[in-house]
Amino acid sequence: MVYNEIGKTGMKVSNLSFGASSLGGVFHSIREEEGIKAVYTAVENGMNFIDVSPYYGHFKAETVLGKALKGIPRDKYYLSTKVGRYGHDGINTWDYSAKRVTDSVYESMERLNIDYIDLINVHDIEFQGDREGGLQLIVDETLPALVELKKKGVVGHVGITDLQPENLKWVIEHCEEGTVESILNFCHYSLNDTLLADFLGFFEQHGVGVINASPFSMGLLSSRGAPIWHPASKDLRNACAKAAQYCLEVGYPIEKLAVQFSTSLNPRIATTLFSSANPLNVLKNIEYVNEPIDMDLVAKVQEIIGDQMFVRWKNS
């Protein structure tokens, strides 16, 4: 496992990190005990950064993770959670107001059984972009509220997350320098799309650390294939399915190639998050990261994906 600093935060994190969305049953139902064991397995085998959100499973992921964290010394991990995106009874809700995000931080700490959050992120800012006040509200209200919590010692660092890197760039350009200390972007540094690389120079220029997520592109780059809810086009789904089938035929699972690609080829990206509530899957992916990547296979897979490389979709 390789350890990189997230921007200028001082947090040196494993290049593969634990995304706790699966603990909320986001992708399929889980057994709580197995999910807790997955967290233990991750930390015991060198993964020292954990990311979660109140949105995942509508508070369930934070609750299950909190049970796991009771059994792990606090100095063994850095913890990131989020504000702004929520849900209840199967309905998505968004609230980026100063009061709500402040309350949300304290609520998350209670669920997580901790008294300090290493990194607090504004979750999926593009959804505020479509609402009254737009992204300017993130700049004028959401981020200042989180900075106040940082001054009080409740949180250590402040970041923003989104599918669209252009939105992340806009917010950084329009807020006070140093306010945003890290960004989290997903599905844009993977086998089928490396758009995030085009923005690394900008983030570095502003001292902003970079966290990548979803090396499997939310299931596109998997032997099982993308789930029904995936927003990708039919053509992109088919291209990735062909690539996955080729990898199976040559005995090199596309999951292995995908996680190796996202974690090993660009040291300017501090870490890549993947999520699993299965401890055996956690171990398997750690093993993948510690093995050398087959660059010839990377070239072949990208050739198969062909004109569907860099095809984008909107968040949902």
Buried (B, 14 or more C-beta within 10 A) or exposed (E): BBBBEBBEBEBBBBBBBBBBBBBBBBBEEBEBEEBBBBBBBBBEBBBBBBBBBBBBBBBBBBBBBBBBBEEBEEEEBBBBBBBBBBBEEEEEEBBBBBEBBBBBBEBBBEBBBBEEBBBBBBBBBBBBBEEEBEBBBBBEBBBBBBBEBBEEEBBBBBBBBBBBBEBBBBBBEEBEEEBBBBBBBBBBBBBBBBBBBEBBEBBEEBBBBBBBBBBBBBBBBBEEBBEEEBBBEEEBBBBBBBBBEBBEEEEBBBBBBBBBBBBBBBEEBBBBBBBBBBBEBBBBBBEBBBEEBBEEBBEBBBEBBEEBBEBBEEEE
